[in-house]
Amino acid sequence: MAIADIIGKGIPAALCMSMIKYAMDSMPNELLPPSELLETLNRTIEQNIASHMFVTMMYASYSHDEHVLYYGGAGHEPGFYYNKRADHFSELYAKGVALGISRDAKYRQYEQYLDEGDFVVLLSDGVTESRTEERFLEREELTDLIRKYAHLSAQEIVDNVYRDLERWQGLELRDDFTLLILRRTFTKST
């Protein structure tokens, strides 16, 4: 899973996103650890974008065998981890400098075990910066909204949260709106 946000607009930002997608598609078929993938992308981006641009990103890979999410971040909006058993959200924070700022930046890999029913949420700042004329959405309000739909599938959670936030903002999304959910499903007993 990867989510990125380019600081910039128009054609330069679109070209940068195309470059990122191409760079990721060109990597070896074996999954690189998130820290190595971010370092590789950082070098490519730093060499190829304007000095006033940079990219924030979260990258994660999930091991089905271990039920562990391995992830790393480059200045991106923190995601969430939902522990079903405790009915509790915690921040899925991954410290790291945005891509394209420093050629020699190093990135750390984090791990999160997922029990049955647990899920992780990756999102763009357009979700957490949802607003009405009076105020911005609080992170706790967002997790409460996601919790309201936690009994549904990952796609149904995303669809319902999108619909509710669209209504809350008067049917006007003011920024990018990306919400990714990865859920460990329940194992069927034989």
N, C-alpha and C positions, 0 to 999 in steps of 0.2 A: 504494500500500500504506500502510495506517495501522495502528498498534498503540498503544493507550492504556491507562493504568491510573489509576483514580480512587482517590485517598486518601480513604477514607470507606467506609461500609458501608450496606447496606439500601436502603430506598426513596430517600433522597437521592442515593446513588451511582448507582442505576439511572436516576433522573430526569436526572442530569447526563450519563450516557452517551447517553441518548435525545436530549438537547439537542445534544450533540456530533455525533451522527449526522445530526440534522436540519440543523444548521448546515453540515455538509460537503455534504449533499445539496442544499442551497439555493445553493451557490456556483455561479458561472458554469460552463458546460460546458467552456470552455477551462481547461486545467490551470493552476492558479496555481503559481508556483515554491514549493518547500517553505517558504522563509523567509516569504513573504507569506501563505501559508495558515496557518502557525503564528501569525503576528502577528494575523491576522483572528480565528482561533479564540480566541486569548488574550484579546482585548478582549471577545468574547462571554461567555466563561467567567468572566472577572473580574467582570463586571457581574451575573452571575446565580447564583453559588454562594456558599455560606456561607464566611466568612473562614477557617474551620478546614479547608476542603477545598482540594485542588488536583489537577491532572491532569498525569501525565507522558505523553509521546507521542513517537513516531518517525513521520515521514511521508516517503514516498519515491515518486518517479515515475520510470519507466523509459522512455528513448527507444530504441525499436527501431531507428531509423535510425542513431543514433550509438553504440548499445550502451553507454550511460552511464546510471547510476543517479544521480539527483539526490535528495538527502535532507537532512533537518534534524531536530533533536531538541530536546525540551523536558524535560530532566531524566530521560529514560527510560534504561532498561537498555541499554548498548551492544550492538549486534548484532555479527555477524561477516561478513567477506568471505573467501571461499575461492577461492584461486588454484589452478586445476586443474593447470596446467603445473608449478608449483613444489610442489604438494601441501602448501600452507601456508595456515593461517588467520591473519588479522589482525583486530584489533578495528575495528568500524565505529562509531567514536565520533562523536557529534554534540553538542557542548556547547551548552547553552541552559537557561534557567531554566524550571521547571515552569509550566504554564499556570494562570492564575488568581491568581498571586502579585503580579505587577506589571503594571498596565495598559499601561505604556510599554515593556515588554520587547521587545528586538530579537532576531531569530534569524538565524543564518548558514546558508547553503546549502553543502553539500558535494557532491563528485562522486566517483564510482567507476566507472572503465571496467571492463566485463566482457568478457573474451575467451570463446571457445567453451568450454563446460563449467564456467566459473566460476559461482559463486552467492553470494547474500547471504542471511543469516539474521537475521530480526528476531524478538525473543522477549520474553516477559513475565518479570518477576522470579520468578514461580512455577517457571520452568524452572531458572534458575540457583540458586534456593534449595531445590531438591530435596534431601531429606535422609532419612537413616535415624535410628535412635535415637542413633547414635554421632557422625555427622558430616554436613556439607553437601557437596554435589557441587562439585567444583572446576571452574572454567571450562575448564581444560585437559582434564579428563575429559570434559566435554561435547563439546568439539571433537573429541576422539579418538573418541567415540561417533558423532558425525555423520560423521566421516571413514570410519568402518567401512562406512557405507551410501552413500558419495559416488557410487558407480557406479550407483545407482538413480535413479529419477525424483524430483523434488522431493516429491511427495505420498508416495511410498514411504519416503523418508528420514524425513519427519515421522511417519508411522505407526510405523515401526520404533523411532525414538527415543522416542516416547511409550510404546510397549509396554515397551521396556527400562527406562525410568525408572519406570514404574508398578510393574514387578516389583522393581526396586531398592529402592523405598520400601515394599515389602510390600503392593502393590495399594492403597495409600492416597495419593491426591494431596492434599496439605495446602493448596494454594493454587491460584490460577488457573494454567493451563498453556496458553500460546499460543506456537506456533512457526510462523513463516511463512518459506518459502523461495522465492526468485525465482532461477531458473537460466537462463542464456543457453544455449539449445540449439545443437546443432551444425548448421551450414549444410550442406544437401545439395548436392553438386556435380552439375553437369549434364553 
